[in-house]
Amino acid sequence: MNIMEQRKHLRHIPSAKTFVYTPDSFGRIINISEGGFSLQYIDVESPIRKKEIVDILLGNLSLNRVPITVVWDSLAESAIKDSLIMSRVGLRFDKLTPQQKAMIHFFISQPISVHA
């Protein structure tokens, strides 16, 4: 079974600037669904713990204290100009509040997102 067959939610590629912040790092959201998102970050030691509370910026929307769990973590195949390795991580939302769910649903239903 491949990853696409395992997904329960359609992924959206945001055209707006979307970022995730933790106390120790930040990264850019590559795609997002109602179930989770994938994140690109500069490869450093453990930028996101297995389970963590993060803050998310979805364009003009800000979600604070969002519980997530790491589903997968791997190095991307490309490097940026300064020879820093970019990594990607897949994250699942855990026990979102009704308000957090509504904001994520609102964001991905806007025309600024492209289906992936």
Secondary structure as GFF3:
##gff-version 3
##sequence-region A 1 116
A	DSSP	alpha_helix	3	6	.	.	.	ID=ss1
A	DSSP	beta_strand	12	14	.	.	.	ID=ss2
A	DSSP	beta_strand	18	21	.	.	.	ID=ss3
A	DSSP	beta_strand	26	32	.	.	.	ID=ss4
A	DSSP	beta_strand	36	42	.	.	.	ID=ss5
A	DSSP	beta_strand	51	58	.	.	.	ID=ss6
A	DSSP	beta_strand	61	79	.	.	.	ID=ss7
A	DSSP	beta_strand	85	93	.	.	.	ID=ss8
A	DSSP	alpha_helix	98	109	.	.	.	ID=ss9
A	DSSP	beta_strand	113	115	.	.	.	ID=ss10
###
